[in-house]
């Protein structure tokens, strides 16, 4: 009789453990993690040395979220991988800026990996692999193939392609894209703040943890000479850079005389960045969520979107 009662007790305990196990597993899966790179701005150009987590308030998907880490980034603990992505439909006058692009690449930290790519037929055509040999990387710079059939399309197709085929599997680095284009989406030529191709590019860029900077330069064609096209492209690029934590550069509706002030600003931003880490509930499967970050005593620029994945995998 006692043996029978013991068997019943063991069976009941086993069933209880089986019932709890899925709950524990589900609890683990419900916790997601994410990382984002934020830029600290100040009039002096120097990041405040005493900036701490206590000065920050983070919301993910509109919900207050505790911050798990806030780390200043340097060339040693977060080296840079950068792709300079040039629109092959740009006016040939872009050739006047090639020397400044070369100088910008030369001023990057010695351990920064760089590659040059061109927007062609909806893809990012890399001139070569990512390399710390900056002199070798800039040898891939050339005049755009303006007027060639199929060159002009959507720069956002090209960015999506680059995000999906980033030429490295290392996700511990800062992935940076500097796009030179007019930003006009020829598949959605009428301005649409919800442009589906832009939305897809933002999603792919955020998922791949790209920080995107854009420089406005007009493409070939009559449409690109109009103020409407300039406003359209510039607005779309602003949406892109704000979502990824980068910045957009333009001067009116014309081409800038020099890229040098823009490149100096990008270098300043890269030198004043932090990585923020957090753990947030996963109400759905891993994906892109909205991010809002506020700071007291400092001016921050953070991406508006971030990828939240499972803690067990940093390669999602």
N, C-alpha and C positions, 0 to 999 in steps of 0.2 A: 504493500500500500504506500509506504514511504517512497519506494523507488518510483512508483507511478507518479506521485506528486512531484518528485524531483524532475522527472522527465517533462511534466507539464510546465514547471517553472522555467526550465532551460529553454523549452520551445517558445514560451511567451517572451523571454528575454531576447532570444534570437530575432523574433518577429519585430520586437521593439527597435532593435538595432537596425534592422533592414528598413524600417519606416523612417528612422532618423537619418540614415545615410544619404538618401536622395535630397533631403532637406539641406544637409550640410553641403552637399555637392552643388546644389542650386544656389546656396548662399555664396559660395566661392565664385560661381559664374556670374553672379549678380554684381560683383565688384569689378569695375573697369579701371584702367589707369591711362593716363595720357601725359604728354610732355609738349611744351610750346616754348618757343624762343621769343622773348620780349626785349624791346629796345628802350633804354633809359636815355632821356634827352634832358639837356640842361644848357643854359646860355653859354657856359664855359666850355662845353663839349666834353666834359668829364663826368663819368657816372658817379653819383654819390656813394662814397665808400661805406657809409653806415646804413645803407638801405637794407631793411630786414623784412621777414615775413609778416611781422606785426603791423607793418605799414600797408599791407595788401589785403584786398577783399576780392575773392574770386567767385564767379558764378559759371557753372557749366549747365547748359540747357535751361538757363533761368533759375537754377537752384544753387544756393550758397554751398560752396565746396571747400573743404579743408585743403590747405596747401601742404604737400608732403616734402617739397624741397624747393629751394630757390638758390641757384648756384651761378656766380659770375662766370662768364665764359671767357676763355683766353685761347691763344693759339695752341697752348699745350693740352688743355683738357677738352677742347672742342674745336679741332681744326676745321677748315672750310673746304668744301667741294663746290666749285662754281662752274656753271655753264653760261657763257656769253652767247645768247641766242639772237641771231640777226635775221631780220625779215629779208628773204631773197627777192621780194617784190619791191623793196625800197628803191627810191631814186638813187642813181649812181653817185650823186653828190655826197652820199654817205661815205664815199671814199675819202673825203676831207677829214673825217673823224677817225680813220683807222689808226693814225699815229697816236691819238689820245687814248684810244682803246688799248693799244699796245702799252702805253705808259701806265695806264690803270692796272693792267695785269701785272706789270713789273713791280708796282707798289704793294701788291698783296703780300701777306706773310710768306716766308720762304717755304713753309710746309703746306701752304694752300695748294690744292689740286685744281687745275683749270682745264677746260676744254672749250673750243669754239664750235658752234653748231649753226645751221641755217634752216629757216622755215621753207620747206619745199613740199608741195602737194600733200599738205595735211600732216606732215611728219617733221621731226627734228633730225636733220641729217648732220651727224657729228663729223667734224673734220679729222678728229683723232681722239684717242682715249684721254681720260683725266690724267694730268701729269703735274708734277711739281717743277718740271722744266718749263718755266714760263716763256723763255725765248722760243722753245719748240712749239708751244701752244699757239703763240701769236703768228706763227708762220702759216697757220690755216686761215688767217684773215685775208679777204679778197673783196673785190667789188661785187655788189649784188647782181643777180641774173635778171635784172629788171626787164619785163616784157616777154620773158620766156613763157611758152604755153603751160598753164596749170600752176604757175608759181604763186600767183595771188589767190588766196583763199581765206581761211579762218586761222588767225594766229593762235586761237584757242584750241583748235585741233592739234596744232603742233606742240603746244604746251602739254596737252593731255598725253600725247605720244611720248614726250620726254619724261613726264612723271611716271608713266607705266614702264618705261625702259631706261630708268636712270642707270648710268654706266658704272654703278658700284652697288654692292650689297651692304656696305657699312652704314648703319643707321645711327651711329654715335656721333657722326660729324654734323656740322651745319650744312645743309644743302641749299645753295643760293643760285638763283637764276636772274640774270640781267638781260631783259628783253628789249631790243630796239625795233620798234614797229609803230605803225599809226593806230594799231588797236582795232581797226575796222573789221567787222565780221561780215564778209561778203555773202555768207549764207543767211544772214539776218541783217540786211542793210539798213532797215528802219530801226531807230533806237528802241531797244526793249530792255529795261532794267532786269527782266527775268529771262534774258537770252539763254536758251537751253544749252548752247555750246559753251558759253561762258560758265554757266552753272556746272557743267560737266568738268570743265578744266579746273575750276576752283576745287571741286570735290576730289579730283585726281591729285592736284597739287597738295592739298591739305593731307590727304591720305599718305602721300609720299614724303610729307614734312618738308616741302619746299618753301623757301622764303623768296618771294618774287618782287623784283624791282623792274620798273618799266621806264623807258626813255622814248618820248614821242619823236618820230621821224616819218615824214609823209611817204606814201607809196606812189608808184606810177599811176597815171590815169587821171581823167578829168574829175571824176567823183571825189578823189582824194584832195583836190584843190579847194573844195567847198568848205565853208565854215561848219555846215551840218555834219560832214564826215568827220571833221576834226573833233567836234563836240561829242559825237557818237563814240568815236574811238577812245577819246580821253576819259569819258565817263565809264566806259566798260573797263578800261585799264585801272581806274581808281577802285572800282569794285573788286577787281582781282587782287590788287596789292593790299587793300585793307583787309581782305579775308585771310591773306597769308602772312600778314605782319610785315610786309615790305613798304615800298613807297613809290609814287609815280612822279615823273619829272616832265614838265613841258613849259613852254613859254608862248602863250597865246596860241594862234592857229598856225604859226609858221615853224620852220625848223630852227633849232638853236644854233647860235654861232659856234658854240663850244660845248663839249660834254664834260669838260674838266670840273666845273663846279658841282655837277651831279656826281661824278666819281668821288670827289672829295667828301661829299655828304654820305655816300654809301660806305666809304671807308670809315668815316666817323661812327656811323651806326653799327657796323660790324665790330668796332672796338668797344662798344658800350652795350653789350647784350648779356642777358641772363637766361638761364633755362629754368622754367617753372615746372614742377611735377605735382601731380595730384592723383587722388583716388576718388572715383565717383561711381554711383550706382549705374549698372547697365540695365535699363528698363527694357531695352530691345537688344538685338545682336550688335556687335561692335560696329561703329560707324562714325560719321562726322557729326559733331554737335557744335552748338554755338558757345562762344567763350566771351566773357566780359571780365575785365580786370581793372580795378581801381586802386590808386595809391595815394597816400597822404604824404606830402613833403617831397614829391617827385613827379615828374611828367613821364608817363610810360606810353609806349605804343605797342599794343599786343595784337596778335591775329584775332579776327572775329570768329574764326572757326578752328576746331581742333579735332584730331582723330582720337577716339577713345576705344581702346582694345582690351583684350584679356590680359591680366597681369602675367600669365604664364608665357606669353609670347610677345616679344618686342619686334617681331618681323612681320606683323600683320599689315 
